[in-house]
Amino acid sequence: MKETDFAKHLTDFLSKYLPGQRNLSMNTIVSYRDTFKLFLIFCETEKKKKAMHLNLEYISRELVVDYLSWVENKRDCCISTRNQRLAALRSFFHYVSTTTPDALLVCQKIFNIPMKKDTKQVMSYFSPEGLHLLLNQPDTTTKQGRREHALLVLLYDSAARVQELADLCVRNIRFETPATVILHGKGRKTRIVPLSSKTASIIKNYLDEKGLLNNTAFLDFPMFSNSRKSKLTRAGINYILRKHVESARKINESLIPKKVSPHCLRHSKAVHLLRSGVALIYIRDFLGHTSVTTTEIYAKVDTEEKRNALENAYEIPSQEAIPDWEADKGLMAWLTNLCQ
């Protein structure tokens, strides 16, 4: 079969340009790869164009816009996911424009597709009572329940991103006082996060039960694995969380946020740290944020909640009940003398 220019460019983009020239992490490259997997599925199912026969000449701005609409509407993805797919396509066509000047015009048209404006989402996080309810859901009398309990406890206490938790190995945790865990974050950034003694004890008992602390050969073994002994995926962690969220919601729906994801536990830890009096600059380092500006969202959320609580705690007086200070001669005299 004759090679197509699209196939060649895509192969070079994913296997040479991104890891070689851009030096992107494997997780980022996988995200780019998934964008094009979906794009090829879209072309085959919606446009009846086989991936093997796809070439640059066939691709247009209109095709890319249709693909983005398909991602959002047919696959029921959120706007941020749509924008993420567009960012990957933009990067690819920017690369194509530098290697194939003949395709410069169509590359410019695709590059100029605007990001879709997204509505600002309300941050979801657990109250201490809601978190306690959630962590009580796994059945710790069973081996699987103890694994899921350890996973949820560590996800909250370390404020790890879901991929950071999935990538954890046995060697990443230190049980000597003070207990810590090493998290490998976005952009290959690594941070050391302290753990509470209770969390460290739960994780140590879990790893002891699996026999992963008795042999140095197990140091690179995934901390949380599935039945096939391979590390849990993001989807697997999401499944475990959703299962126990639904169980907790049946007990007391008012304590469980409407939208819950692994990131919700990260938000919860940040808000709880802030309310405990921890300075934003330390929370920034704890979460692995590049700038404290990103961390300030938690201060805004906490301030807004306090304001709402104060407003609800006191009845706002009616206009008739507000004193008429203009009729207060003593107050008027004091204000007049103040400026003299």
C-alpha positions as CSV (number, residue, x, y, z in Angstrom):
1,M,0.0,0.0,0.0
2,K,1.3,3.4,-0.9
3,E,2.4,5.6,2.0
4,T,0.4,8.8,2.6
5,D,1.9,12.1,3.7
6,F,-0.5,12.3,6.6
7,A,0.7,8.9,8.0
8,K,4.4,10.0,7.6
9,H,3.9,13.4,9.3
10,L,1.8,11.9,12.2
11,T,4.4,9.1,12.8
12,D,7.3,11.6,12.8
13,F,5.3,14.1,15.0
14,L,4.5,11.5,17.7
15,S,7.7,9.5,17.7
16,K,10.4,12.1,16.8
17,Y,9.2,15.7,17.2
18,L,7.3,15.5,20.5
19,P,9.8,13.4,22.5
20,G,12.9,14.6,20.6
21,Q,12.5,18.3,19.9
22,R,9.8,19.3,22.4
23,N,11.0,16.9,25.1
24,L,7.5,16.3,26.3
25,S,6.6,13.7,28.9
26,M,5.1,10.3,27.9
27,N,1.8,11.2,29.5
28,T,1.5,14.3,27.3
29,I,2.5,12.3,24.2
30,V,-0.2,9.8,25.0
31,S,-2.8,12.6,25.3
32,Y,-1.7,13.8,21.8
33,R,-1.9,10.2,20.5
34,D,-5.4,9.8,21.9
35,T,-6.5,13.0,20.0
36,F,-5.5,11.4,16.7
37,K,-6.9,8.0,17.5
38,L,-10.3,9.7,17.9
39,F,-9.7,11.8,14.8
40,L,-9.1,8.6,12.7
41,I,-12.2,7.0,14.3
42,F,-14.2,10.1,13.3
43,C,-13.0,10.0,9.7
44,E,-13.8,6.4,9.4
45,T,-17.2,6.3,11.1
46,E,-18.6,9.8,10.2
47,K,-16.8,10.6,6.9
48,K,-16.3,7.0,5.6
49,K,-12.6,7.8,5.0
50,K,-10.3,4.9,5.9
51,A,-7.3,5.9,8.0
52,M,-5.0,4.1,5.6
53,H,-6.1,6.4,2.7
54,L,-6.1,9.7,4.7
55,N,-3.8,12.4,3.3
56,L,-3.2,16.1,4.0
57,E,-5.1,17.1,0.9
58,Y,-8.3,15.7,2.4
59,I,-8.0,17.5,5.7
60,S,-9.6,21.0,5.9
61,R,-10.6,23.5,8.4
62,E,-14.2,22.3,8.0
63,L,-13.3,18.7,8.7
64,V,-11.5,19.7,11.9
65,V,-14.5,21.8,13.1
66,D,-16.8,18.8,12.4
67,Y,-14.4,16.6,14.4
68,L,-14.5,19.0,17.4
69,S,-18.3,19.1,17.3
70,W,-18.4,15.3,17.2
71,V,-16.1,15.1,20.2
72,E,-18.3,17.5,22.1
73,N,-21.8,16.4,21.0
74,K,-21.6,12.7,19.9
75,R,-19.0,11.7,22.5
76,D,-20.5,14.0,25.2
77,C,-17.2,15.5,26.2
78,C,-16.9,18.8,28.0
79,I,-15.7,22.0,26.4
80,S,-12.3,21.7,28.1
81,T,-11.7,18.3,26.5
82,R,-12.7,19.8,23.1
83,N,-10.2,22.6,23.6
84,Q,-7.6,20.1,24.6
85,R,-8.1,18.1,21.4
86,L,-7.9,21.3,19.4
87,A,-4.6,22.3,21.1
88,A,-3.1,18.9,20.0
89,L,-4.3,19.4,16.4
90,R,-2.9,23.0,16.4
91,S,0.5,21.7,17.6
92,F,0.5,19.0,14.8
93,F,-0.4,21.4,12.0
94,H,2.2,23.9,13.2
95,Y,4.7,21.1,12.9
96,V,3.4,20.2,9.4
97,S,3.6,23.9,8.3
98,T,7.4,23.9,9.1
99,T,8.0,20.7,7.1
100,T,5.6,21.0,4.2
101,P,5.3,24.6,3.0
102,D,2.8,23.5,0.4
103,A,0.2,22.9,3.2
104,L,0.9,26.3,4.9
105,L,-2.5,27.8,4.0
106,V,-4.6,24.9,5.4
107,C,-2.4,24.8,8.4
108,Q,-3.0,28.5,9.1
109,K,-6.7,28.0,8.7
110,I,-6.7,25.1,11.2
111,F,-4.4,27.0,13.6
112,N,-6.8,29.9,13.6
113,I,-9.8,27.9,14.8
114,P,-10.6,29.6,18.2
115,M,-10.8,27.9,21.5
116,K,-14.4,27.6,22.7
117,K,-15.2,29.7,25.7
118,D,-16.1,27.6,28.7
119,T,-18.3,28.5,31.6
120,K,-16.5,28.7,34.9
121,Q,-17.2,25.6,37.0
122,V,-17.9,25.8,40.7
123,M,-15.2,24.0,42.6
124,S,-16.3,20.8,44.3
125,Y,-14.8,19.7,47.6
126,F,-15.7,17.7,50.6
127,S,-16.5,19.0,54.0
128,P,-14.6,17.1,56.8
129,E,-17.9,15.3,57.6
130,G,-18.4,14.3,54.0
131,L,-14.8,13.2,53.7
132,H,-15.2,11.1,56.8
133,L,-18.3,9.5,55.4
134,L,-16.6,8.7,52.1
135,L,-13.5,7.1,53.7
136,N,-15.8,4.9,55.8
137,Q,-17.4,3.3,52.7
138,P,-14.7,0.7,51.8
139,D,-15.2,-2.6,53.6
140,T,-11.9,-2.9,55.4
141,T,-12.7,-6.5,56.5
142,T,-11.9,-7.6,53.0
143,K,-8.5,-7.4,51.1
144,Q,-10.1,-5.4,48.2
145,G,-11.7,-3.0,50.7
146,R,-8.4,-2.4,52.4
147,R,-6.8,-1.6,49.1
148,E,-9.5,0.8,48.1
149,H,-9.5,2.5,51.5
150,A,-5.7,2.9,51.3
151,L,-6.1,4.4,47.8
152,L,-8.7,7.0,48.9
153,V,-6.8,7.9,52.0
154,L,-3.6,8.5,50.1
155,L,-5.4,10.3,47.3
156,Y,-6.7,12.8,49.8
157,D,-3.8,13.2,52.2
158,S,-1.2,13.7,49.5
159,A,-3.5,15.8,47.3
160,A,-2.1,13.8,44.3
161,R,-3.4,14.2,40.8
162,V,-5.0,11.0,39.6
163,Q,-2.1,10.3,37.2
164,E,0.4,10.9,40.0
165,L,-1.3,8.3,42.1
166,A,-1.5,5.8,39.2
167,D,2.3,6.2,38.6
168,L,3.3,5.6,42.3
169,C,5.8,2.8,43.0
170,V,6.6,1.2,46.3
171,R,10.0,3.0,46.4
172,N,8.2,6.4,46.3
173,I,7.0,6.2,49.9
174,R,9.1,6.7,53.0
175,F,7.7,5.5,56.3
176,E,10.4,6.9,58.7
177,T,9.3,9.9,60.6
178,P,8.3,12.2,59.0
179,A,6.6,10.0,56.5
180,T,6.6,11.3,52.9
181,V,5.7,10.3,49.4
182,I,7.4,11.4,46.2
183,L,5.0,12.5,43.4
184,H,6.0,12.8,39.8
185,G,3.8,15.6,38.4
186,K,3.1,17.4,35.2
187,G,6.0,18.5,33.1
188,R,8.3,15.9,34.9
189,K,8.2,18.0,38.0
190,T,8.8,16.0,41.2
191,R,7.8,17.0,44.7
192,I,8.0,15.5,48.1
193,V,4.7,15.6,50.1
194,P,4.4,14.9,53.9
195,L,1.9,12.3,55.0
196,S,0.1,12.1,58.4
197,S,1.2,9.2,60.7
198,K,-2.2,7.6,60.3
199,T,-2.0,7.6,56.5
200,A,1.5,6.2,56.6
201,S,0.3,3.4,59.0
202,I,-2.6,2.5,56.6
203,I,-0.3,2.4,53.6
204,K,2.3,0.4,55.4
205,N,-0.2,-2.2,56.5
206,Y,-1.6,-2.4,53.0
207,L,1.9,-2.9,51.4
208,D,2.8,-5.4,54.2
209,E,-0.3,-7.4,53.4
210,K,0.7,-7.6,49.7
211,G,4.2,-8.6,50.7
212,L,5.8,-5.6,48.9
213,L,8.0,-4.4,51.7
214,N,9.9,-7.6,52.3
215,N,12.0,-7.6,49.1
216,T,13.9,-4.8,47.3
217,A,12.9,-6.5,44.0
218,F,9.4,-5.1,44.6
219,L,10.5,-1.4,44.9
220,D,9.5,-0.6,41.4
221,F,6.2,-2.5,41.7
222,P,3.1,-0.3,41.3
223,M,1.7,0.7,44.7
224,F,-1.9,0.2,43.4
225,S,-2.3,-2.6,40.9
226,N,-5.2,-4.5,39.3
227,S,-5.9,-8.2,39.2
228,R,-3.4,-8.5,36.3
229,K,-0.6,-7.1,38.5
230,S,-0.4,-3.9,36.3
231,K,-0.8,-0.4,37.7
232,L,-4.3,1.0,38.1
233,T,-5.3,3.3,35.3
234,R,-7.0,6.7,35.7
235,A,-10.3,5.0,34.7
236,G,-9.8,2.4,37.4
237,I,-9.2,4.9,40.1
238,N,-12.2,6.9,38.9
239,Y,-14.3,3.7,39.1
240,I,-13.3,3.0,42.7
241,L,-14.0,6.6,43.7
242,R,-17.4,6.7,42.0
243,K,-18.4,3.4,43.6
244,H,-17.9,4.6,47.1
245,V,-19.3,8.1,46.4
246,E,-22.6,6.5,45.3
247,S,-22.6,4.4,48.5
248,A,-22.0,7.5,50.6
249,R,-24.6,9.4,48.8
250,K,-27.2,6.8,49.7
251,I,-26.4,7.4,53.4
252,N,-26.4,11.2,53.4
253,E,-26.7,13.0,50.1
254,S,-26.3,16.4,51.6
255,L,-22.7,15.7,52.6
256,I,-21.5,14.6,49.1
257,P,-20.8,17.2,46.4
258,K,-22.9,16.9,43.2
259,K,-19.8,16.4,41.0
260,V,-17.0,14.3,42.4
261,S,-13.8,13.3,40.7
262,P,-10.3,12.4,42.0
263,H,-9.4,16.1,41.6
264,C,-12.2,16.9,44.1
265,L,-10.2,15.2,46.9
266,R,-7.2,17.4,45.9
267,H,-9.4,20.5,46.2
268,S,-10.6,19.2,49.5
269,K,-7.1,18.8,50.9
270,A,-6.2,22.3,49.8
271,V,-9.3,24.0,51.3
272,H,-8.8,22.0,54.6
273,L,-5.1,23.1,54.8
274,L,-6.1,26.7,54.2
275,R,-8.7,26.6,57.0
276,S,-6.1,25.1,59.3
277,G,-4.1,28.2,58.9
278,V,-1.5,27.0,56.4
279,A,-0.1,29.8,54.3
280,L,-0.9,29.8,50.6
281,I,2.8,29.7,49.6
282,Y,3.1,26.4,51.4
283,I,-0.1,25.0,49.9
284,R,1.3,26.0,46.5
285,D,4.4,23.8,47.1
286,F,2.2,21.0,48.5
287,L,0.1,20.9,45.4
288,G,3.0,21.4,43.0
289,H,1.7,24.7,41.5
290,T,4.1,26.8,39.5
291,S,2.7,30.0,40.8
292,V,0.8,31.0,43.9
293,T,-1.7,32.8,41.6
294,T,-3.1,29.3,40.8
295,T,-3.4,28.5,44.5
296,E,-5.3,31.7,45.2
297,I,-8.5,30.1,43.9
298,Y,-8.8,28.2,47.2
299,A,-8.6,31.5,49.1
300,K,-11.3,32.9,47.0
301,V,-13.5,29.9,47.5
302,D,-13.0,29.9,51.2
303,T,-13.7,33.7,51.4
304,E,-16.9,33.3,49.4
305,E,-18.2,30.5,51.6
306,K,-17.5,32.6,54.7
307,R,-19.3,35.5,53.3
308,N,-22.3,33.4,52.4
309,A,-22.3,31.9,55.9
310,L,-22.3,35.4,57.5
311,E,-25.1,36.5,55.3
312,N,-27.2,33.5,56.1
313,A,-26.4,33.8,59.9
314,Y,-27.9,37.3,60.2
315,E,-31.2,38.5,59.0
316,I,-30.8,41.5,56.7
317,P,-32.9,44.4,58.2
318,S,-35.7,45.9,56.1
319,Q,-35.3,49.5,54.8
320,E,-37.8,50.7,57.5
321,A,-35.7,49.2,60.3
322,I,-32.5,51.0,59.2
323,P,-31.9,54.0,61.4
324,D,-32.2,57.4,59.8
325,W,-28.8,58.8,60.6
326,E,-29.6,62.2,58.9
327,A,-32.2,62.8,61.7
328,D,-29.6,62.0,64.4
329,K,-28.5,65.6,65.4
330,G,-25.7,64.3,67.7
331,L,-24.2,62.1,65.0
332,M,-24.5,65.0,62.4
333,A,-22.7,67.4,64.8
334,W,-19.9,64.8,65.4
335,L,-19.4,64.3,61.6
336,T,-19.3,68.1,61.1
337,N,-16.7,68.7,63.8
338,L,-14.6,65.8,62.5
339,C,-13.8,67.7,59.3
340,Q,-12.9,71.0,61.0
